[in-house]
């Protein structure tokens, strides 16, 4: 049987997801290996996949164009290791068009 704290945690998680889905920007959360652990609806729409098709998959291998995936993965790893502090990535959603993946 679930306890009250489990129920409250689920409510808060769902509320957080709702807020993420309201914003008109891509929000993707990756684990340390680069696998997608959270994504909002806007991102799903841009990528053309449902949330269930994205969660758990490697962001670099599955959703970035081949021309930039190695350099973006390198920047990600350097950020995790503390070698660099922040990075500005391209704003254009053109890099996410299916023909460029």
Secondary structure, 3 states (H helix, E strand, C coil): CCCHHHHHHHHHHHHHHHHHHHCCCCCEEECCCCEEEEECHHHHHHHCCCHHHHCCCEHHHHHCCHHHHHHHHHHHHHHHHCCCCCCCCCCCHHHHCHHHC
